[in-house]
Amino acid sequence: MGTQSKEPVDLSSLLDRAGVNLTKVARALGKRHATVSDWRHGRHVPRLTPLEYQILLDVLQCTPGELAEAFPDDPKKQKDAP
């Protein structure tokens, strides 16, 4: 068995794979384009209701695990880390 190198999962790769853009995600969630752009650039992580979370999974056609990997930690916590 050969080892497969796993591509890193981030919001950009999920968007590309699903064939959607930030505007579609923002509209589906009722969020501002700038908010979703901040997620993409790692400035913020999504804070979603359970319904919004399900909508995002559906729009991105991804698993909960992939979504968690795309947003591994809160950027504000990373800044404060020693």
Secondary structure, 3 states (H helix, E strand, C coil): CCCCCCCCCCHHHHHHHHCCCHHHHHHHHCCCHHHHHHHHCCCCCCCCCHHHHHHHHHHHCCCHHHHHHHCCCCHHHHHHCC
